[in-house]
Amino acid sequence: MSDPIRVVLVDDHTLFRMGLSELLEQRGAIKVVGVTGKPEEARALLKEQQPDVLVMDLHMPPVDGLTLFRQLRQEGFTTPTLMLTVSNAEEDLANVLRAGARGYLLKDMEPDDVVDAIQRAARGETVVAPAMTMKLVKLLQNDQPAAASAASLLDLLTQREREILTHLAQGESNKVIARALDISHDTVKLHVRHILSKLNLTSRVEAAVFAVEHRLSNPPG
């Protein structure tokens, strides 16, 4: 059995911080090794605990999460960091990812999606809240032109895989896709793995960008 993912939480809202910590601790694959509501204590926790993932609020007085994250990077801290926020602003998303954070999560996400995001970040993936996927697609489209071999790659997908890819482009979670297609959550996960493999992609985010670029972003209705 693999070791649990070690997480440090930094959030100035006590109730939310405690609730998230309790939620994560209930999952055997995650262990919360440090919690604080004070940005200035984050450094000490990172040095002491050497966590696998840092989950940090974006807006915290007196230092906002983005500023703190940039300071930590300048000081040599390389812990994969997920920003957790109520802001769905495209500008915040862009600033966070361009600063080098591993992901951007919203506080109204489903608990299972937050847990999944932490696990994926620990594996090296970039993750964003499902509701932010389309905004991320717009940001990335400017930098990632369509591959010349896209048509041949799409031919490798089954009809069901194409269908699921269109849902991924809408930023839908596996749970939502499973309900929409009346299939199991595990079946969706299997299809997503096959899609990423066939398209030579490494994350759902890249799959969403690929789908939008190649006009597969409207789920059949």
Contacts in CASP RR format, 6 or more apart in sequence:
PFRMAT RR
TARGET T0000
AUTHOR 0000-0000-0000
METHOD contacts of the structure
MODEL  1
MSDPIRVVLVDDHTLFRMGLSELLEQRGAIKVVGVTGKPEEARALLKEQQ
PDVLVMDLHMPPVDGLTLFRQLRQEGFTTPTLMLTVSNAEEDLANVLRAG
ARGYLLKDMEPDDVVDAIQRAARGETVVAPAMTMKLVKLLQNDQPAAASA
ASLLDLLTQREREILTHLAQGESNKVIARALDISHDTVKLHVRHILSKLN
LTSRVEAAVFAVEHRLSNPPG
2 29 0 8 1.000
4 28 0 8 1.000
4 29 0 8 1.000
4 30 0 8 1.000
4 31 0 8 1.000
5 29 0 8 1.000
5 30 0 8 1.000
5 31 0 8 1.000
5 52 0 8 1.000
5 53 0 8 1.000
5 118 0 8 1.000
5 119 0 8 1.000
5 122 0 8 1.000
6 31 0 8 1.000
6 33 0 8 1.000
6 49 0 8 1.000
6 50 0 8 1.000
6 51 0 8 1.000
6 52 0 8 1.000
6 53 0 8 1.000
7 24 0 8 1.000
7 30 0 8 1.000
7 31 0 8 1.000
7 32 0 8 1.000
7 33 0 8 1.000
7 34 0 8 1.000
7 51 0 8 1.000
7 52 0 8 1.000
7 53 0 8 1.000
7 54 0 8 1.000
7 55 0 8 1.000
7 118 0 8 1.000
8 32 0 8 1.000
8 33 0 8 1.000
8 34 0 8 1.000
8 35 0 8 1.000
8 36 0 8 1.000
8 42 0 8 1.000
8 45 0 8 1.000
8 46 0 8 1.000
8 49 0 8 1.000
8 51 0 8 1.000
8 53 0 8 1.000
8 54 0 8 1.000
8 55 0 8 1.000
8 79 0 8 1.000
9 17 0 8 1.000
9 20 0 8 1.000
9 21 0 8 1.000
9 24 0 8 1.000
9 32 0 8 1.000
9 34 0 8 1.000
9 35 0 8 1.000
9 36 0 8 1.000
9 55 0 8 1.000
9 56 0 8 1.000
10 35 0 8 1.000
10 36 0 8 1.000
10 37 0 8 1.000
10 39 0 8 1.000
10 41 0 8 1.000
10 42 0 8 1.000
10 45 0 8 1.000
10 54 0 8 1.000
10 55 0 8 1.000
10 56 0 8 1.000
10 57 0 8 1.000
10 60 0 8 1.000
10 65 0 8 1.000
10 68 0 8 1.000
11 17 0 8 1.000
11 20 0 8 1.000
11 37 0 8 1.000
11 55 0 8 1.000
11 56 0 8 1.000
11 57 0 8 1.000
11 60 0 8 1.000
11 84 0 8 1.000
12 37 0 8 1.000
12 38 0 8 1.000
12 39 0 8 1.000
12 57 0 8 1.000
12 60 0 8 1.000
12 61 0 8 1.000
13 57 0 8 1.000
14 37 0 8 1.000
16 107 0 8 1.000
17 35 0 8 1.000
17 37 0 8 1.000
18 35 0 8 1.000
20 55 0 8 1.000
20 84 0 8 1.000
20 114 0 8 1.000
21 32 0 8 1.000
21 35 0 8 1.000
23 111 0 8 1.000
23 114 0 8 1.000
23 115 0 8 1.000
24 30 0 8 1.000
24 32 0 8 1.000
24 115 0 8 1.000
24 118 0 8 1.000
25 31 0 8 1.000
25 32 0 8 1.000
27 115 0 8 1.000
29 115 0 8 1.000
29 119 0 8 1.000
30 115 0 8 1.000
30 118 0 8 1.000
30 119 0 8 1.000
33 49 0 8 1.000
33 51 0 8 1.000
34 45 0 8 1.000
34 49 0 8 1.000
34 51 0 8 1.000
36 42 0 8 1.000
36 45 0 8 1.000
37 60 0 8 1.000
39 60 0 8 1.000
39 62 0 8 1.000
39 63 0 8 1.000
39 65 0 8 1.000
39 68 0 8 1.000
40 63 0 8 1.000
42 54 0 8 1.000
42 56 0 8 1.000
42 68 0 8 1.000
42 72 0 8 1.000
43 72 0 8 1.000
43 75 0 8 1.000
43 77 0 8 1.000
45 51 0 8 1.000
46 54 0 8 1.000
46 72 0 8 1.000
46 77 0 8 1.000
46 79 0 8 1.000
50 79 0 8 1.000
51 79 0 8 1.000
52 79 0 8 1.000
52 80 0 8 1.000
52 122 0 8 1.000
53 79 0 8 1.000
53 80 0 8 1.000
53 81 0 8 1.000
53 82 0 8 1.000
53 102 0 8 1.000
53 118 0 8 1.000
53 121 0 8 1.000
53 122 0 8 1.000
54 79 0 8 1.000
54 80 0 8 1.000
54 81 0 8 1.000
54 82 0 8 1.000
55 81 0 8 1.000
55 82 0 8 1.000
55 84 0 8 1.000
55 105 0 8 1.000
55 118 0 8 1.000
56 65 0 8 1.000
56 68 0 8 1.000
56 69 0 8 1.000
56 81 0 8 1.000
56 82 0 8 1.000
56 83 0 8 1.000
56 84 0 8 1.000
57 65 0 8 1.000
57 83 0 8 1.000
57 84 0 8 1.000
57 85 0 8 1.000
58 64 0 8 1.000
58 65 0 8 1.000
58 66 0 8 1.000
58 83 0 8 1.000
58 84 0 8 1.000
58 85 0 8 1.000
58 87 0 8 1.000
58 92 0 8 1.000
58 96 0 8 1.000
59 65 0 8 1.000
59 85 0 8 1.000
59 86 0 8 1.000
59 87 0 8 1.000
60 68 0 8 1.000
63 71 0 8 1.000
65 83 0 8 1.000
66 83 0 8 1.000
66 92 0 8 1.000
66 95 0 8 1.000
66 96 0 8 1.000
66 99 0 8 1.000
69 81 0 8 1.000
69 83 0 8 1.000
69 96 0 8 1.000
69 99 0 8 1.000
69 100 0 8 1.000
69 101 0 8 1.000
70 99 0 8 1.000
72 79 0 8 1.000
72 81 0 8 1.000
73 99 0 8 1.000
73 100 0 8 1.000
80 102 0 8 1.000
80 121 0 8 1.000
80 122 0 8 1.000
80 124 0 8 1.000
81 100 0 8 1.000
81 101 0 8 1.000
81 102 0 8 1.000
81 103 0 8 1.000
82 101 0 8 1.000
82 102 0 8 1.000
82 103 0 8 1.000
82 104 0 8 1.000
82 105 0 8 1.000
82 117 0 8 1.000
82 118 0 8 1.000
82 121 0 8 1.000
82 127 0 8 1.000
83 96 0 8 1.000
83 101 0 8 1.000
83 103 0 8 1.000
83 104 0 8 1.000
83 105 0 8 1.000
84 105 0 8 1.000
84 106 0 8 1.000
84 107 0 8 1.000
84 114 0 8 1.000
85 92 0 8 1.000
85 104 0 8 1.000
85 105 0 8 1.000
85 106 0 8 1.000
85 107 0 8 1.000
86 106 0 8 1.000
86 107 0 8 1.000
86 108 0 8 1.000
88 106 0 8 1.000
88 131 0 8 1.000
88 132 0 8 1.000
88 135 0 8 1.000
90 135 0 8 1.000
90 138 0 8 1.000
90 139 0 8 1.000
92 104 0 8 1.000
93 104 0 8 1.000
93 128 0 8 1.000
93 132 0 8 1.000
93 135 0 8 1.000
93 136 0 8 1.000
93 139 0 8 1.000
94 139 0 8 1.000
96 103 0 8 1.000
96 104 0 8 1.000
97 103 0 8 1.000
97 104 0 8 1.000
97 126 0 8 1.000
97 128 0 8 1.000
97 136 0 8 1.000
97 139 0 8 1.000
102 121 0 8 1.000
102 124 0 8 1.000
102 125 0 8 1.000
102 126 0 8 1.000
102 127 0 8 1.000
103 117 0 8 1.000
103 121 0 8 1.000
103 126 0 8 1.000
103 127 0 8 1.000
103 128 0 8 1.000
104 127 0 8 1.000
104 128 0 8 1.000
104 129 0 8 1.000
104 132 0 8 1.000
104 136 0 8 1.000
105 114 0 8 1.000
105 117 0 8 1.000
105 127 0 8 1.000
105 128 0 8 1.000
105 129 0 8 1.000
106 129 0 8 1.000
106 131 0 8 1.000
106 132 0 8 1.000
109 117 0 8 1.000
109 129 0 8 1.000
109 130 0 8 1.000
109 131 0 8 1.000
110 173 0 8 1.000
110 175 0 8 1.000
112 173 0 8 1.000
112 175 0 8 1.000
113 129 0 8 1.000
113 130 0 8 1.000
113 173 0 8 1.000
113 175 0 8 1.000
117 127 0 8 1.000
117 129 0 8 1.000
120 127 0 8 1.000
120 203 0 8 1.000
121 127 0 8 1.000
125 202 0 8 1.000
125 203 0 8 1.000
125 205 0 8 1.000
126 203 0 8 1.000
126 205 0 8 1.000
127 203 0 8 1.000
127 204 0 8 1.000
127 205 0 8 1.000
128 136 0 8 1.000
128 205 0 8 1.000
130 171 0 8 1.000
130 172 0 8 1.000
130 173 0 8 1.000
130 176 0 8 1.000
131 171 0 8 1.000
133 168 0 8 1.000
133 169 0 8 1.000
133 170 0 8 1.000
133 171 0 8 1.000
133 204 0 8 1.000
133 205 0 8 1.000
133 208 0 8 1.000
134 169 0 8 1.000
134 170 0 8 1.000
134 171 0 8 1.000
134 208 0 8 1.000
134 212 0 8 1.000
136 205 0 8 1.000
136 208 0 8 1.000
136 209 0 8 1.000
137 169 0 8 1.000
137 208 0 8 1.000
137 209 0 8 1.000
137 212 0 8 1.000
140 205 0 8 1.000
140 209 0 8 1.000
141 209 0 8 1.000
141 212 0 8 1.000
141 213 0 8 1.000
144 209 0 8 1.000
144 213 0 8 1.000
146 213 0 8 1.000
146 214 0 8 1.000
147 153 0 8 1.000
150 210 0 8 1.000
150 213 0 8 1.000
150 214 0 8 1.000
153 198 0 8 1.000
153 199 0 8 1.000
153 200 0 8 1.000
154 162 0 8 1.000
154 214 0 8 1.000
154 216 0 8 1.000
156 198 0 8 1.000
156 199 0 8 1.000
157 165 0 8 1.000
157 195 0 8 1.000
157 198 0 8 1.000
157 199 0 8 1.000
160 181 0 8 1.000
160 191 0 8 1.000
161 191 0 8 1.000
161 194 0 8 1.000
161 195 0 8 1.000
161 198 0 8 1.000
162 216 0 8 1.000
163 181 0 8 1.000
163 219 0 8 1.000
163 220 0 8 1.000
164 177 0 8 1.000
164 181 0 8 1.000
164 188 0 8 1.000
164 191 0 8 1.000
164 192 0 8 1.000
164 195 0 8 1.000
165 195 0 8 1.000
165 207 0 8 1.000
165 210 0 8 1.000
165 211 0 8 1.000
165 216 0 8 1.000
166 211 0 8 1.000
166 216 0 8 1.000
166 217 0 8 1.000
166 218 0 8 1.000
166 219 0 8 1.000
166 220 0 8 1.000
167 176 0 8 1.000
167 177 0 8 1.000
167 180 0 8 1.000
167 181 0 8 1.000
167 219 0 8 1.000
168 177 0 8 1.000
168 192 0 8 1.000
168 195 0 8 1.000
168 204 0 8 1.000
168 207 0 8 1.000
168 208 0 8 1.000
168 211 0 8 1.000
169 207 0 8 1.000
169 208 0 8 1.000
169 211 0 8 1.000
169 212 0 8 1.000
169 216 0 8 1.000
169 217 0 8 1.000
170 217 0 8 1.000
170 219 0 8 1.000
171 204 0 8 1.000
171 208 0 8 1.000
172 180 0 8 1.000
174 185 0 8 1.000
174 188 0 8 1.000
174 189 0 8 1.000
174 192 0 8 1.000
175 185 0 8 1.000
177 188 0 8 1.000
178 184 0 8 1.000
178 185 0 8 1.000
178 187 0 8 1.000
178 188 0 8 1.000
180 219 0 8 1.000
181 188 0 8 1.000
192 204 0 8 1.000
192 207 0 8 1.000
195 201 0 8 1.000
195 207 0 8 1.000
196 202 0 8 1.000
196 203 0 8 1.000
196 204 0 8 1.000
196 206 0 8 1.000
196 207 0 8 1.000
199 207 0 8 1.000
199 210 0 8 1.000
201 207 0 8 1.000
201 210 0 8 1.000
210 216 0 8 1.000
211 217 0 8 1.000
END
